[in-house]
Amino acid sequence: MSRKEKKTLAPFIHTEKNAPYIYLTLIAAMVPCAIYGAFYYGLRAIVLILFCMVTFTLSDIIFTKIAGRGGRGEYFDLSSAASGLMLALVLPPDTSLIAALAAVLFGSIVTKQIFGGPGSNLVNPAAAGRLFVSLVMPSSLLGYAEGGTEGWFMLRTLIFGSKGGEFHDYTNCSFPELITGNFPGMIGAACATCVLLGGFFLVMRGSIRTYAPIAYLVTLTVFFPLSNVLERGKGFGYEGYVAFMLASGVVFVAVFMLGDLTTMPSRFSAGFFAGMVCAILTLVLRAFLRPDTALFAPVLSVNFMSFVLDFLMKTLSRRNLRSREVDVR
Amino acid sequence: MMTRSQIKVFVTEALLLAVLSAILIVSGFLWSNDRADRRLQREYKQKFGSVLPAESYTPLTGKVLYDFPEINSVYRGYDKDGTPIGYVFDMTVQLPSDKNTKMDFRIGIDYETSRVTGIMCEDPKADRRLKYIESTLKGKQIPIAFRRADTTVSDDETYAPVEGLNDGIYYAQRLIDDRSKFVDYVEMEIRGGRITRVNWDAFNLDMTTEDRSYASLSGAYEISGLDWAVQSYNICHALLKLQDPDRLAMKSDGTTSIIDGVTCSIQCFVDLSKECINNSRAGYTKDKYLSAITRIYTETMGTSPDADGVRNKAGYIAFSFEKTPEVYTIYDETGAARGYKTVREIEAELNGKKLKSLTPTPTPPPEDTPDSKNEKRNPEGGAEDGYVKGSGEDELTLSESIDDLPMSEVVTYIYPPSDSYTEARLAIRAFNTGYKFLKAYLNWRV
């Protein structure tokens, strides 16, 4: 093949659900969450969302050029923009641009580019970037502000960040506040209604694997009393369950991170198992770590083990077969 | 690849999703916002009610907040009518000498009088120890410093005279004029350790113009409310009764509400009265003062005031030093003005006595003298405690500072508790930081 010959996608792939379609669907599904963030937190949320999307895309493009990899138009698949948007939605509204940039660069370079670019990343870049900042710059991610129209035009926090704060106790919130996201939370992950709306859209467009999210939410429900015992020393019961499910961000994690086609297991049994493990880790870690760390660290754990799980499940399913042919079931 | 019709369907669905979510978000906000407001106020009351009982609270925002890293958040409390009643500070304070010693405080400060309304600590053990501090400070005006144990002060503050006063006639005047070219002065007579006569007036740089009190009575000098001369008389009378300028309850805007008929700013009177009191403590009589200011004029201008004709009939120097601010201004290391020197300080400087206040330098560790034993009780020692030293001429109160505040601004002094010194010191730092914030936020004049 001559050097001038044009590189194109393999001609035998004929599907409308290619990478740009899947990521475009993902972005569209996150639009309700972005609208929620813009409505409740105003300009600073809009700037953070756009900043993360643009810098994530630029970082991917620049790193690819530096590495001498990448073909033309590689990043028109919108994966970078989708990761940037997802990252912005899990940041507190009073996050500084410096903290957001640190999360973007870690998510883009360390978790995505070093492993080979789009589709090759082992872990979710948004979750990794968010976790990285919460571990190395913990005070920069405490800007959980009340939403509303008062601070709509405030941009100061983009430079100075938050003056420090604390994680909100969601158990004080009424059900209408919880279901509408009218409490201090992450930019886009606080409104369970919007997240579920986005999830419904993904299911409708066939751009999500549902078994890990369902296993995650079901396991959280079943084992929630364990968390109550570990975390608060309370009795074995469902006190605070509704607040936890609607306000802690687990619905966002379930829909947009555990339903990911790249980083989660592709087989039903492996995905179901990964969802369960993620839920149990979340409940256990809640008792010992910051709420945001306990939310995103399990996602990375199951991301790391997803290819092992896939391999294991495949081997188990073929244990009675003598042929070494590819299992097509 | 998607066909054109598939793209159309996708875009339509995505738009529908966005519109539907926008409707849900707005209607959800309207549905839940009242509950969210009530919940928020409930949480605020739970958190701040013990330090500032208020009907509602609103957080303060602004760039100035970022200049005070120890302050996490500030709230303004309102009563039922929506009238502001005070401020609540949520802060993490650390000892200046030990950055690892930190404590989380919530403090309340009254809106009108900047008096302490309450204090609480996140740490329950420290909070119990702070009860002494709270009971001592509640109702006292900020800023605050520790008083040395060997100075005596009457606990009942009802008209007890200021301690350490020497009998005689004392005098202080401003070194710059006001907008009407009047130079304020206060003359004070001390007998038996009490203030027995006070006169607040102002002479004009134009010697043909009568003094302010006469000008106000003749109608040449007008202010809102009663004549200035009447207000001056009232405030002087109040000082005779209260015996201490700090008891005049001067508010942040320089006025007071405890003296009937006084609506003008009493800032100048309070400052000059304090200077007279300090002069009295140092035995710095009116004669010494006037000869000192004559010398300052001579050294600054190169000629004598009599030659320049700036001495008026009463013998005062009717001159404004505003064109030579270096004479009376205290600068910090960055060159920013930090305060004003008194005539006594300027004279001491001319005599070659470098007072600490004039050259802000780190306070040296306490020497091993019998007098410093009390200071060694605590881990910090030195000036940062705000310990007030003796009343000798060279040991001016102004020569020290606490939490970057000159001691001349300190209004309240308390005894350091022996069993919980660190907590008390941190609490004082919290209040003084709150004072500095309010000063910057509200543009208080000092």
Boltz contact constraints between the chains, C-beta under 6 A:
constraints:
  - contact:
      token1: [A, 16]
      token2: [B, 2]
      max_distance: 6.0
  - contact:
      token1: [A, 28]
      token2: [B, 14]
      max_distance: 6.0
  - contact:
      token1: [A, 31]
      token2: [B, 18]
      max_distance: 6.0
  - contact:
      token1: [A, 32]
      token2: [B, 21]
      max_distance: 6.0
  - contact:
      token1: [A, 35]
      token2: [B, 21]
      max_distance: 6.0
  - contact:
      token1: [A, 35]
      token2: [B, 22]
      max_distance: 6.0
  - contact:
      token1: [A, 36]
      token2: [B, 25]
      max_distance: 6.0
  - contact:
      token1: [A, 39]
      token2: [B, 25]
      max_distance: 6.0
  - contact:
      token1: [A, 160]
      token2: [B, 66]
      max_distance: 6.0
  - contact:
      token1: [A, 163]
      token2: [B, 72]
      max_distance: 6.0
  - contact:
      token1: [A, 164]
      token2: [B, 72]
      max_distance: 6.0
  - contact:
      token1: [A, 172]
      token2: [B, 39]
      max_distance: 6.0
  - contact:
      token1: [A, 174]
      token2: [B, 35]
      max_distance: 6.0
  - contact:
      token1: [A, 176]
      token2: [B, 31]
      max_distance: 6.0
  - contact:
      token1: [A, 176]
      token2: [B, 32]
      max_distance: 6.0
  - contact:
      token1: [A, 176]
      token2: [B, 35]
      max_distance: 6.0
  - contact:
      token1: [A, 177]
      token2: [B, 32]
      max_distance: 6.0
  - contact:
      token1: [A, 177]
      token2: [B, 35]
      max_distance: 6.0
  - contact:
      token1: [A, 177]
      token2: [B, 36]
      max_distance: 6.0
  - contact:
      token1: [A, 180]
      token2: [B, 28]
      max_distance: 6.0
  - contact:
      token1: [A, 180]
      token2: [B, 32]
      max_distance: 6.0
  - contact:
      token1: [A, 182]
      token2: [B, 32]
      max_distance: 6.0
  - contact:
      token1: [A, 182]
      token2: [B, 36]
      max_distance: 6.0
  - contact:
      token1: [A, 193]
      token2: [B, 24]
      max_distance: 6.0
  - contact:
      token1: [A, 194]
      token2: [B, 21]
      max_distance: 6.0
  - contact:
      token1: [A, 197]
      token2: [B, 21]
      max_distance: 6.0
  - contact:
      token1: [A, 201]
      token2: [B, 17]
      max_distance: 6.0
